[in-house]
């Protein structure tokens, strides 16, 4: 999908991904479905930033909830980043 393509263009590896659906209603816009995505990614800091920036810029229905960076004992290894996104879509 579009997230995969955005990650590839930025040089980020999507290691794992999980999602769940939350229902939500917003006044004036009707019922929305909220998909919560939890992604484990790896790459350098600039690559992860580029991935997130491109995703938020191109996919207007996506919100960044949280990002946490981790580096292992080997400073030369890529960063692991846990990314939490919300996708808001209209109910069919």
N, C-alpha and C positions, 0 to 999 in steps of 0.2 A: 503494500500500500504506500500511501504518501509518506508516512513516518519512516518506513524502510528506505525509501528513495532519498529523503532528506538526510538520514543518517549516513547513507553511502556517499552522498555528495560531500558531506563534511568529514568523511574518513572515520566515523564513529562506528564501533561494533555494538549492535544490540545483542546482548548475551541472553537475557531472559525478559519475558513480559507477561504480566498478568492484568486482567481487567475484571471489573464488576460493574453492574448497572445499578444506579440509584435513581429513583424517580424524584422529580422536582417540578414545582409549578412556580412560574414567575408572573406577577401581575402584568397584564398588558401584552405578553408575548405567548400566552397559552402554555399548555403542559410541555415540558421538556424532559428528555431522557439525559441523564448524566452518566457518562461512562468514566470510571476512574481507572487510569492506567498507571501501573507501577513497572518501570523499565530499569533494568540493570544494564548500563552501558560501559564501554571503555574507550579511551582515547586520551589525547592530551587535553589540557584545559581549553586551549583555543578551539580545538575540534568540537568539544562538547558545547562550548558557547555558540559556535557557528551553527551546530545542529539545532539547539534550542531557539536561537534567534530566527533562523530560517523557518522553523516549524511555526513559531508564534506569528511571524509575519505573513506566511502563506496560508495558514489554516486558522481563519478568524474565529472558529468555534472551539479553539483549544486554549486552555488556561494552564499556566505553570503553577502548581501547588507547592512543590518543594523540590530541592535538589541538594544532595549531600555527596561530597567528594571524599574519596579514601585512596590513600596510597599505601602499598605494602612496604615491606622492609627494603625492597630493591627500588631505589629512587629513580632508576632508569626505566622501570616498568611503566606501562600506561596507567593512568588514573582509572579507578572504578568510580562511576557516578550513579547513584540511585536517583532516578527522576520520577516524580509523581505529576501526572497531568490529568486534567479533567477535560472531557469532550462533551459539548452541549449540542444535542440534536433534537429537532422537533419529533414528537411522536407521530407515527404514521396515521 
